């Protein structure tokens, strides 16, 4: 028989049973770190650390920045490249390869009493005395001006453990050589925003405390063992006001960092009652209003999760509406809370948990118009919406959507797989971004298999070809290439920033990748009654390969066989002209994989030699 082309349709298809896939396919059904270019699969690009130092405040080696979930990158007028990073503990600026702590202060710096630092011999735990400090366990305090006490000098940021209202402990990197009090009379303590400002919640969790659930549904005075209420995690939203950074703590205050003041200056609160609390903020384009989503109702001083407030045009610090400005508000009607928003050149698109709205600048007297675009299409998380050229894509609670003039559900060949795999309790950690170079929207999510409840899987959509891919990659935030950055960059749960789509490896180690097909049903016309088996005795590889890839053939005699017969893996290099084998069955799967450093590949159309092989 003549050689036959191995024509497998582009994209990953998981939401179809194996027998049907064999009949109407074949399809690719499983993958990791694969994309499709011109209809053919190829290995994704690798990544390299930007620095061997994780994102921690340089003022202290005693504190981890926590889980970074928000990134922003921009250039100043002089061309300086700036990156902002937000975690549940800190707000950081990356400048010139160095991380700087610009976390807002809760209060002004306080000079402590004389000799407020007490050490214990042989211990790195230090007790600090500060009457009525008003801090709680887990919050962060920064020290300056302290003299050494028995070999310990408190300087920089520390996470504290509350002892009582007048003292707390911190852990230094040094061990005290003796016991006693000291530090002098010039010890200054600066307390960063903490639990009372919405910080320190690293993950979403069920509310199991007293009062959760229906009235009378449990024993008085005891915590509940189950709950339908999820406590939202601490995360920031970022946007730019010229060169300055606008940063909002989820469900709490909004702050601004003045870039002209430099990294020695911390972000400061925008002290407006209308935005004392909001779910997140963004800046409308091109009219320049600061938009606060789920803002404060000043008549009750309570946060309204469906209230949109907008500042005066060109003034982020003026939210009080008057006849002489364009500040105002609008309460949305469909849904219970605003989930996400993304500005485009034409309008800002706002997603509640149940609907999608368009907010468009129209000028005086109404300032903005609000139009309901669709219901039953709410985004799943704060960072799940992605804008590309005015077309908005987002991940919903059980499917994917696009707005390109109207709201549409995106046909998705991996929909059931992704949402079955998603850890529903950690929906808030879902985030989307772009890889424009390859026309991809990519969403990261926390799977049910993630042991630490951090995003470990991704699903991507190619908006040019309409194909989907899936895979595994641990990332907490992602930013596409911008300005001086030629590649996307992302951060992992340990705080390391990576240049993505760089090289072929996992930061110098091998990056494993694979793709596997559904069962290929051999031509029924060659055996109309299904009596004969067929044998593949030769495979002709095609494509571009650097290093090597492995080819494995998996055969079955019957669709319902519980076991497969594997042939291979056969190593294919740039000089491999053919692979000889004896793979026999009525159906055959093809798997291509690589697992060595330097491996890179783009498959062409493989061909194979197929011949009848009788009934046995």
Buried (B, 14 or more C-beta within 10 A) or exposed (E): EEEBEBEBBBBBBBBBEBEEBBBEBBBBBBBBBBBBEEEBBBBBBBBBBBEEBBBBBBBBEBBBBBBBBBBBBBBEEEEEBBBBBBBBBBBBBBBEEEBBBBBBBBEEEBEBEEBBBBBBEEBBBBBBBBEEBEBBBBBBBBBBBBBBBBEBBBBBBBBBBBBEEEBBBBBBEBBBEEEEBBBBEEBEBBBBBBBEBBBBBBBBBBBBEEEBBEEEEBEEEEEBEEBEEBBBBBBBBBBBBEBBBBBBBBBBBBBBBBBEEEBEEBBBBBEBEBBBBBBBBBBBBEBBBBBBBBBBBBEEEEBBBBBBBBBBBEBBEBBEBEEEBBBBBBEBEBBEBBBBBBBBEEBBBBBBBBBBBBBBBEEEEEBBEBEBBBEBBBBBBBBBBBBBEEBBBBBBBEBBBBBEEEBEBBEBBBBBBBBEBBBEBBBBBBBBBBBBEBBBBBBBBBBEEBEEBBBBBBBBBBBEBEBBBBBEBBBBBBBBBBEEBEBBBBBBBEBBBBBBBBBBBBBEEBBBBBBBBBBBBBEEEEBEEEEBBBBBBBBBBBBEBBBBBBBBBBBBBEBEEEEBBEBBBBEBEEEBEBBEBEBBBBBBBBBBBBBBBBBBBBBBBBBBBBEBBEEE
